[in-house]
Amino acid sequence: VLIHCKRGNDRTGIVTLLLLALVGVDPEKILADYLLSSDPDRETLLAREHTSTRETILTTLAQLDVDQYLRRGGLSQADLAAVRTRLLEPELNDKV
């Protein structure tokens, strides 16, 4: 899946984080992906709050029930299953 935006760390970064968490990607790998989009302003802001991107992302992922979060946003279990299938079973997607 290709997602294009200017920096990839605001809405796009959060959507990507949710999708990666939904399919069970390790939090450290999700963090590494998020950090590919650098934002010095973000680090300055977080430092003022005595935290960092690393701490914020890992804490969020540790506390997040991604299924519940997305269901509250309006997705059904069938929607979640379809996303997982689409992202995890590429051999099926090649035939579509």
LUMTORGU-588371 format. One record per atom (N, C-alpha, C, O): residue number from 1; atom name; x, y negated, z. Coordinates in Angstrom, 3 decimals, m for minus. Each point is the difference from the previous one (the first is absolute). Example, Ala and Ser with C-alpha at 12.3 -4.5 7.8 and 13.67 -1.06 7.14 Angstrom:
<robas>
1,N,13.190,5.690,7.800;
1,CA,m0.890,m1.190,0.000;
1,C,0.900,m1.200,0.000;
1,O,1.036,0.019,0.665;
2,N,m1.386,m1.069,m1.385;
2,CA,0.820,m1.190,0.060;
2,C,m0.770,m1.090,0.730;
2,O,0.509,m1.108,0.169;
</robas>
This chain:
<robas>
1,N,0.853,1.169,0.000;
1,CA,m0.853,m1.169,0.000;
1,C,0.895,m1.226,0.000;
1,O,0.934,m0.083,0.797;
2,N,m1.200,m0.848,m1.660;
2,CA,0.748,m1.238,m0.070;
2,C,m0.892,m1.130,0.479;
2,O,m1.117,m0.183,m0.483;
3,N,1.630,m0.565,1.436;
3,CA,m0.708,m1.175,0.507;
3,C,0.919,m1.179,m0.227;
3,O,1.167,0.032,0.391;
4,N,m1.685,m1.071,m1.021;
4,CA,0.830,m1.158,m0.288;
4,C,m0.560,m1.220,0.712;
4,O,m1.198,m0.278,m0.063;
5,N,2.075,m0.441,0.738;
5,CA,m0.354,m1.289,0.576;
5,C,1.283,m0.791,0.177;
5,O,1.079,0.484,m0.339;
6,N,m1.185,m1.677,0.859;
6,CA,1.176,m0.863,0.081;
6,C,1.039,0.534,0.980;
6,O,1.170,0.125,m0.363;
7,N,m1.572,0.199,1.613;
7,CA,0.980,0.449,0.983;
7,C,m0.318,1.372,0.586;
7,O,0.916,0.678,0.465;
8,N,m2.150,m0.250,m0.467;
8,CA,m0.331,1.351,0.439;
8,C,m0.024,0.215,1.489;
8,O,0.151,1.134,0.454;
9,N,m0.335,m2.182,0.327;
9,CA,0.036,0.219,1.433;
9,C,m1.220,m0.533,0.738;
9,O,m0.110,0.196,1.210;
10,N,m0.772,m0.835,m1.872;
10,CA,m1.201,m0.471,0.670;
10,C,m1.121,0.996,m0.255;
10,O,0.065,1.132,0.478;
11,N,m1.083,m1.527,m1.215;
11,CA,m1.108,0.930,m0.253;
11,C,0.469,1.252,m0.720;
11,O,m0.383,1.108,0.373;
12,N,1.195,m1.269,m1.386;
12,CA,0.468,1.161,m0.762;
12,C,0.810,0.933,0.883;
12,O,m0.160,1.219,m0.061;
13,N,1.029,m1.791,0.880;
13,CA,0.818,0.814,0.898;
13,C,m0.835,0.755,1.009;
13,O,0.292,1.153,0.318;
14,N,m1.330,m1.796,0.185;
14,CA,m0.873,0.652,0.985;
14,C,m0.814,1.111,m0.670;
14,O,m0.169,1.073,0.579;
15,N,m0.331,m1.318,m1.780;
15,CA,m0.744,1.047,m0.716;
15,C,0.911,1.193,m0.260;
15,O,m0.410,1.146,0.180;
16,N,1.637,m1.409,m0.600;
16,CA,0.952,1.080,m0.247;
16,C,0.302,0.750,1.287;
16,O,0.052,1.229,0.002;
17,N,0.146,m1.952,1.087;
17,CA,0.223,0.625,1.310;
17,C,m1.163,0.926,0.350;
17,O,0.219,1.126,0.445;
18,N,m1.443,m1.589,m0.640;
18,CA,m1.177,0.821,0.306;
18,C,m0.055,1.247,m0.870;
18,O,m0.291,1.088,0.496;
19,N,0.566,m1.232,m1.779;
19,CA,m0.033,1.156,m0.897;
19,C,1.074,1.023,0.369;
19,O,m0.260,1.203,0.013;
20,N,1.456,m1.682,0.284;
20,CA,1.072,0.915,0.389;
20,C,m0.336,0.709,1.313;
20,O,0.243,1.199,0.139;
21,N,m0.799,m1.935,0.819;
21,CA,m0.400,0.614,1.270;
21,C,m1.121,1.014,m0.224;
21,O,m0.026,1.055,0.633;
22,N,m0.891,m1.378,m1.530;
22,CA,m1.132,0.889,m0.288;
22,C,0.470,1.368,m0.498;
22,O,m0.610,1.023,0.310;
23,N,1.692,m1.013,m1.078;
23,CA,0.477,1.270,m0.542;
23,C,1.120,0.615,0.839;
23,O,0.646,0.957,m0.426;
24,N,m0.419,m1.509,1.617;
24,CA,0.903,0.636,0.954;
24,C,1.477,m0.279,m0.165;
24,O,0.827,0.779,0.473;
25,N,m0.473,m1.871,m1.129;
25,CA,1.407,m0.359,m0.137;
25,C,0.554,m0.388,1.371;
25,O,m0.674,m0.665,0.787;
26,N,1.894,1.082,m0.516;
26,CA,0.666,m0.288,1.266;
26,C,0.088,m1.514,0.225;
26,O,0.349,m0.736,m0.923;
27,N,m0.660,0.259,2.136;
27,CA,0.043,m1.440,0.280;
27,C,1.330,m0.673,m0.350;
27,O,0.005,m1.137,m0.472;
28,N,1.115,1.815,0.694;
28,CA,1.301,m0.592,m0.350;
28,C,0.112,m0.223,m1.514;
28,O,0.607,m0.977,m0.439;
29,N,m1.186,1.872,m0.352;
29,CA,0.018,m0.163,m1.453;
29,C,m0.941,m1.113,m0.437;
29,O,0.294,m0.733,m0.945;
30,N,m1.420,0.609,1.628;
30,CA,m0.924,m1.104,m0.288;
30,C,0.690,m1.322,0.302;
30,O,m0.086,m0.945,m0.785;
31,N,0.767,0.877,1.920;
31,CA,0.740,m1.206,0.370;
31,C,1.057,m0.321,m1.054;
31,O,0.126,m1.151,m0.421;
32,N,0.628,2.152,m0.004;
32,CA,1.046,m0.224,m1.005;
32,C,m0.601,m0.568,m1.285;
32,O,0.578,m0.898,m0.614;
33,N,m1.735,1.419,0.208;
33,CA,m0.671,m0.512,m1.189;
33,C,m0.416,m1.448,0.209;
33,O,0.205,m0.834,m0.882;
34,N,m0.787,0.524,2.034;
34,CA,m0.453,m1.359,0.299;
34,C,1.171,m0.976,m0.016;
34,O,m0.136,m1.129,m0.471;
35,N,1.280,1.561,0.982;
35,CA,1.164,m0.879,0.083;
35,C,0.635,m0.288,m1.359;
35,O,0.853,m0.882,m0.106;
36,N,m1.255,1.610,m0.931;
36,CA,0.502,m0.300,m1.336;
36,C,m0.436,m1.388,m0.462;
36,O,0.638,m0.601,m0.864;
37,N,m1.719,0.099,1.438;
37,CA,m0.472,m1.353,m0.305;
37,C,0.466,m0.918,1.117;
37,O,m0.637,m0.099,1.048;
38,N,1.742,m0.560,m1.284;
38,CA,0.550,m0.851,1.062;
38,C,m0.783,m1.299,0.101;
38,O,m0.524,m0.512,m0.989;
39,N,0.461,0.001,2.192;
39,CA,m0.675,m1.258,0.263;
39,C,0.668,m0.657,1.202;
39,O,m0.359,0.294,1.140;
40,N,1.325,m1.178,m1.375;
40,CA,0.688,m0.656,1.108;
40,C,m0.948,m0.773,0.915;
40,O,0.222,m0.070,1.209;
41,N,m1.270,m0.506,m1.779;
41,CA,m0.967,m0.732,0.820;
41,C,m0.696,0.928,0.994;
41,O,m0.249,m0.376,1.145;
42,N,m0.061,1.594,m1.599;
42,CA,m0.644,0.976,0.878;
42,C,0.903,0.327,1.175;
42,O,m0.456,0.049,1.142;
43,N,1.731,0.175,m1.417;
43,CA,0.928,0.344,1.077;
43,C,0.154,m1.154,0.989;
43,O,0.094,0.225,1.206;
44,N,m0.068,m1.442,m1.704;
44,CA,0.105,m1.170,0.880;
44,C,m1.225,m0.097,0.899;
44,O,0.120,m0.210,1.207;
45,N,m1.295,0.362,m1.801;
45,CA,m1.243,m0.052,0.765;
45,C,m0.039,1.102,1.061;
45,O,m0.339,m0.263,1.154;
46,N,0.680,1.477,m1.536;
46,CA,m0.037,1.115,0.942;
46,C,1.044,m0.167,1.100;
46,O,m0.253,0.360,1.149;
47,N,1.415,m0.898,m1.483;
47,CA,1.036,m0.232,1.015;
47,C,m0.497,m0.984,1.056;
47,O,0.292,0.156,1.186;
48,N,m1.045,m1.174,m1.620;
48,CA,m0.590,m0.943,0.969;
48,C,m0.965,0.691,0.947;
48,O,m0.202,m0.448,1.129;
49,N,m0.394,1.543,m1.593;
49,CA,m0.932,0.771,0.828;
49,C,0.697,1.161,0.702;
49,O,m0.649,0.876,0.572;
50,N,1.978,m0.882,m0.624;
50,CA,0.835,1.018,0.657;
50,C,m0.292,1.413,m0.512;
50,O,m0.080,0.960,0.767;
51,N,m0.075,m0.868,m2.086;
51,CA,m0.211,1.302,m0.627;
51,C,0.690,m0.005,m1.359;
51,O,0.705,m0.950,m0.339;
52,N,m0.904,1.987,m0.420;
52,CA,0.616,0.122,m1.323;
52,C,m0.954,0.755,m0.921;
52,O,m0.988,0.579,0.451;
53,N,1.292,m0.593,m1.725;
53,CA,m0.799,0.773,m0.935;
53,C,0.022,1.471,0.394;
53,O,m1.040,0.658,0.032;
54,N,2.227,m0.150,0.266;
54,CA,0.133,1.405,0.385;
54,C,m0.929,0.340,1.165;
54,O,m0.771,0.957,m0.069;
55,N,0.850,m1.741,1.127;
55,CA,m0.823,0.275,1.177;
55,C,m1.487,m0.126,m0.314;
55,O,m0.804,0.824,0.437;
56,N,0.447,m1.843,m1.186;
56,CA,m1.411,m0.234,m0.320;
56,C,m0.584,1.132,m0.841;
56,O,m1.086,0.500,0.292;
57,N,1.804,m0.100,m1.329;
57,CA,m0.500,1.067,m0.884;
57,C,m0.081,1.324,0.750;
57,O,m1.019,0.688,m0.066;
58,N,2.074,m0.329,0.773;
58,CA,m0.003,1.298,0.699;
58,C,m1.040,0.046,1.110;
58,O,m0.645,1.030,0.199;
59,N,0.473,m2.129,0.525;
59,CA,m1.033,m0.049,1.044;
59,C,m1.390,0.101,m0.615;
59,O,m0.860,0.720,0.507;
60,N,0.647,m1.435,m1.589;
60,CA,m1.297,0.058,m0.687;
60,C,m0.304,1.421,m0.459;
60,O,m1.103,0.503,0.213;
61,N,2.075,0.138,m0.839;
61,CA,m0.217,1.358,m0.487;
61,C,m0.237,0.987,1.137;
61,O,m0.794,0.930,m0.146;
62,N,1.464,m1.116,1.264;
62,CA,m0.165,0.902,1.141;
62,C,m1.404,m0.117,0.593;
62,O,m0.541,0.973,0.526;
63,N,m0.039,m2.156,m0.614;
63,CA,m1.313,m0.240,0.607;
63,C,m1.158,0.124,m0.992;
63,O,m1.164,m0.034,0.400;
64,N,1.472,0.176,m1.666;
64,CA,m1.019,m0.041,m1.047;
64,C,m0.588,1.377,m0.287;
64,O,0.724,0.957,m0.272;
65,N,m2.030,m0.879,0.337;
65,CA,m0.723,1.166,m0.527;
65,C,m0.479,m0.432,m1.379;
65,O,m1.074,m0.583,m0.142;
66,N,1.885,0.877,m0.874;
66,CA,m0.250,m0.537,m1.335;
66,C,m1.345,0.456,m0.559;
66,O,m0.687,m0.782,m0.658;
67,N,0.300,2.024,0.906;
67,CA,m1.311,0.460,m0.484;
67,C,m1.120,m0.849,0.604;
67,O,m0.873,m0.490,m0.715;
68,N,0.909,0.327,2.014;
68,CA,m1.034,m0.772,0.677;
68,C,0.002,m1.452,m0.490;
68,O,m1.063,m0.572,m0.243;
69,N,2.222,m0.011,0.103;
69,CA,0.119,m1.381,m0.464;
69,C,m0.636,m0.166,m1.380;
69,O,m0.772,m0.931,m0.228;
70,N,1.100,1.833,m0.678;
70,CA,m0.539,m0.100,m1.356;
70,C,m1.488,0.333,m0.054;
70,O,m0.733,m0.577,m0.803;
71,N,0.285,1.495,1.644;
71,CA,m1.447,0.295,0.049;
71,C,m0.759,m1.220,0.512;
71,O,m1.082,m0.312,m0.498;
72,N,1.638,m0.373,1.482;
72,CA,m0.647,m1.228,0.489;
72,C,m0.054,m1.069,m1.087;
72,O,m0.878,m0.863,0.011;
73,N,1.815,0.927,m0.943;
73,CA,0.014,m0.943,m1.117;
73,C,m0.956,0.374,m1.113;
73,O,m0.127,m0.735,m0.979;
74,N,m0.550,1.869,1.113;
74,CA,m1.024,0.370,m0.967;
74,C,0.289,1.244,m0.823;
74,O,m0.847,0.428,m0.784;
75,N,2.029,0.161,0.947;
75,CA,0.284,1.224,m0.752;
75,C,m0.630,1.205,0.683;
75,O,m0.107,0.051,1.225;
76,N,m0.299,0.897,m2.020;
76,CA,m0.565,1.239,0.536;
76,C,1.107,1.045,0.108;
76,O,1.106,m0.201,m0.500;
77,N,m1.416,1.314,1.156;
77,CA,0.953,1.111,0.064;
77,C,0.304,0.503,m1.408;
77,O,1.132,0.382,m0.296;
78,N,m2.143,m0.383,m0.569;
78,CA,0.215,0.417,m1.388;
78,C,0.964,m0.948,m0.715;
78,O,0.844,0.441,m0.779;
79,N,m0.971,m1.741,1.044;
79,CA,0.927,m0.976,m0.581;
79,C,1.429,0.281,0.463;
79,O,0.931,0.007,m0.805;
80,N,m0.768,0.221,2.101;
80,CA,1.331,0.265,0.554;
80,C,0.590,1.273,m0.602;
80,O,1.185,0.050,m0.329;
81,N,m2.015,0.970,0.189;
81,CA,0.454,1.259,m0.593;
81,C,0.413,m0.218,m1.456;
81,O,0.995,0.564,m0.456;
82,N,m1.748,m1.369,m0.261;
82,CA,0.319,m0.270,m1.409;
82,C,1.333,m0.741,m0.121;
82,O,0.791,0.300,m0.894;
83,N,m0.541,m1.244,1.766;
83,CA,1.273,m0.724,m0.024;
83,C,1.148,0.963,0.296;
83,O,1.019,m0.010,m0.690;
84,N,m1.189,0.833,1.709;
84,CA,1.054,0.973,0.327;
84,C,0.276,0.931,m1.183;
84,O,1.154,0.267,m0.334;
85,N,m2.212,0.216,m0.284;
85,CA,0.167,0.890,m1.146;
85,C,0.736,m0.723,m1.121;
85,O,0.931,0.541,m0.596;
86,N,m1.347,m1.734,0.324;
86,CA,0.608,m0.783,m1.095;
86,C,1.488,m0.245,0.248;
86,O,0.807,0.071,m0.927;
87,N,m0.448,m0.356,2.171;
87,CA,1.392,m0.329,0.307;
87,C,0.870,1.221,0.277;
87,O,1.217,m0.059,m0.174;
88,N,m1.818,1.156,0.601;
88,CA,0.796,1.153,0.416;
88,C,0.024,1.144,m0.989;
88,O,0.844,0.888,0.123;
89,N,m1.727,m0.873,m1.087;
89,CA,m0.068,1.123,m0.927;
89,C,0.167,m0.487,m1.436;
89,O,m0.954,m0.008,m0.779;
90,N,2.192,m0.404,0.435;
90,CA,0.207,m0.578,m1.341;
90,C,m0.275,0.964,m1.146;
90,O,m0.368,m0.433,m1.092;
91,N,0.537,1.726,1.319;
91,CA,m0.256,0.941,m1.094;
91,C,m1.463,m0.020,m0.422;
91,O,m0.312,0.242,m1.166;
92,N,m0.583,m0.526,2.100;
92,CA,m1.422,m0.121,m0.344;
92,C,m0.244,m1.292,m0.766;
92,O,m0.819,m0.043,m0.918;
93,N,1.535,m1.006,1.300;
93,CA,m0.200,m1.303,m0.615;
93,C,0.538,m0.053,m1.423;
93,O,m0.480,m0.795,m0.808;
94,N,1.464,1.625,0.486;
94,CA,0.540,0.033,m1.348;
94,C,m1.024,0.520,m1.001;
94,O,0.095,m0.285,m1.193;
95,N,m1.073,1.045,1.676;
95,CA,m1.005,0.593,m0.878;
95,C,m1.198,m0.916,m0.217;
95,O,m0.832,0.258,m0.870;
96,N,0.744,m1.324,1.658;
96,CA,m1.150,m0.921,m0.090;
96,C,0.160,m0.946,m1.153;
96,O,m0.867,m0.844,m0.231;
</robas>
